Structure formats: structure tokens, C-alpha cells
Amino acid sequence: MRKFAVLLGLVLLVVALWSGGWLYAASEVRNQVAALGRNDGEAAPKVTCGTLSVTGFPFRFDIDCTNATVVSGDVTATAAGVKASWLVYNPTHARFSALAPVALNEAFSGAESFIDFTVAELGALQLSRCTR
């Protein structure tokens, strides 16, 4: 009975550590996106989200930004939504998607462009490190 209690305690400890690590990483994602929103848009791009959610516990991070706006210099890009997903057990696997419409506005020339589509997805992006 004592061995079972020790094993159960170890399993609960691992689950608690994993959950705490995931929650810490999710809060860091929120903090970093908030830091991007505090940029001025001139020296560094300013990224703001109408609604930001970080989900996917326990084995994935799904970052969903609705009503996304990116300001870089005199160019402003807005999208209905942007989503990124990463697998915890395969961190080199990422998936990005965007929802339409996407609007590009250039303040200097006054040019406006609109892109309309159902969904754009960059799927199964495999990141690798090359060493020589």
C-alpha cells in the first residue's frame, strides 16, 4: 500500500508541475503580446488584439487574436483574426492561420488594400536548425 501511495504522490506532483508550467507559459504569452501593444509602431511594430486567448491545455498552445491590428511605420494592417498553434511535445511544429478581411492602409500615400478570403492557413510548418 505504501508503494502505491508514493507512486500516486509522484504522479500528482508531475501533473501539478506540468500544469503550473503550462499556466506560467500561457501568462508569459499574454504578457509578451501586451508588451507588443505598448510599442510605439515606429521603432518597433505595435500589435494589438481585440480579444486574446491562450488555450490548448495540456499539450498545445493555441494563441487566438481576434480583431488584430499591426502598426509599423506608416502602414497599418488589420485582420478579423489571427491564430497560432504549437504542440508542446513537438515544438518545431507550428500552424498559423488568419481570418478575412485583411486591410492594409498606408498613411503616407493614403493607399488602401483589402484582401478577402475564407481562411488562410500556413500548415504544418516544420522549423529546423541547420548546423555545419
N, C-alpha and C positions, 0 to 999 in steps of 0.2 A: 504494500500500500504506500510505503514511503517513497519508493521509486516513481510511482505514478504521480504522486503529489509534486515531486521535484520536476518531472517531465512537464506536467501541466503548468507549473510555475515558469519554466523556461519558455514554453510556447507563448504564454501570456505576456512575458517580458519582451519577446521578439515582436509580437503583434503590437504591443504598446510603443516600442521603439520605432517600428516601421510607420505606424500611424502618426506619431509625433514628428518624424522626419518628413513625411508627406505633407502634413499640415504646415510645417515650417517652410518647406519649399513653395507651397501654394501662396503663403503670405509674402514670401520674397518676390514671387512673380507679380503679385498685386502691387507691392512697394516699388518695383522697378518700372512698371507701367505708369504708376503715379509720378515717379521721378521724370519719366519722359514727358508727361503732361506739364511739368513745371519748366521745361526748356523754353527758350525764347523763340525758336523757329528760325533764327538767323545763324547763330554759331553752331547750334545743334538742332536737329529736327524735333518738332513738338508733335507728340502723338497723344490724342485724347480719345476716350471711348465714352459713348453714352451710357452703356452698361458693360461691365467687365465681370466675367465669371470664370472661375477656375474649378473644373470638375474632373472626374475620371478616377477617383479613389477606388482601389488601392494601386493599380498597376499602370496608370496612364495619367497624363496631364492634358486636359482639353482646355485651351485658353480661347474664350469666345468674347470678341469685342464687337458690340453692335453700335451702329452709328459712328464708325471710326473716322477720324479726321487726322490728316498728317499735313503739317505746315513746314516747308523747307524753303527758306528764302522768300521769293515772291510767288511760289507755287503752292497751291492748296489742293489736296486730294481728299475726297470724301467717298466713303463706301457704306452701303447698308450694313455690312457685317464682314468681319474677318475672323477666321478660326485657324488655330494651330493645334496639332495633336502630337505628343511624343509618348512613346512606350518606355516605361521605366526599365524593363528588362532588356530592351534593345534601344539604347539611347541614340544610335546612329540612324534610326528610322523615324522620319518626320513626315507629316502630312499637313499641307496648307490649303485653305480654301477661302474664297471671297464670294459675297453675295452682291448682286447688282441692285441699283445702278451705281456706277463709279463715275464721279465727276472730277475733272481736272480744271482748275482755274488758275490763270497766270495774271497776277496783279499788274505787272509791268506793261504788257501789251493788251490786257483785257480779254485774251483768248479764253474760250471755254470749250471743253470737250466732254462728251458724255458717252459712256460705254454701257450698253445694256445687254445682259445675258442672264441665263437662269442661275447657273453656279459655275465658277471656275475653280478647278482643283488641281493642285500640284501634288500628285500622289506618290507614295512610296519613295520619297527622296532618301537615298542612301548616302550618308555622309561618310567619307573615309579619309584616313590620314595617309599621306604618301611620304615614305622615307627613302632616302637614297644613301 
